[in-house]
Amino acid sequence: MQVNMLEAKSQLSSLIVAAERGEEVLIARNGVPVARIVPYSRSRVKPPGAWKGQVPYSTEWRSAETDQAVQRLFADDDDAPAA
């Protein structure tokens, strides 16, 4: 649901109830969405394993050339100034 600012001011309580029910509530200024009302959540941190099976993982990027490039990035640089 999308409502303009004036309507949102006068119907804030009902908009919050709609968001609590899971409805997407957008607040617009001159018809352009500028804010969203979402239910409060104490923790935005996903528990361990929450992404399991949802994120693709591949080891096909490994090659001799890539391994050498990574080694160069982490190699000791004798010319670097001391900290």
Buried (B, 14 or more C-beta within 10 A) or exposed (E): EBBEEEEBEEEEEEBBEBBEEEEEBBBBEEEEEEEEBEEEEEEEEEEEEEEEEEEEEEEEEEEEEEEEEEEEEEEEEEEEEEE
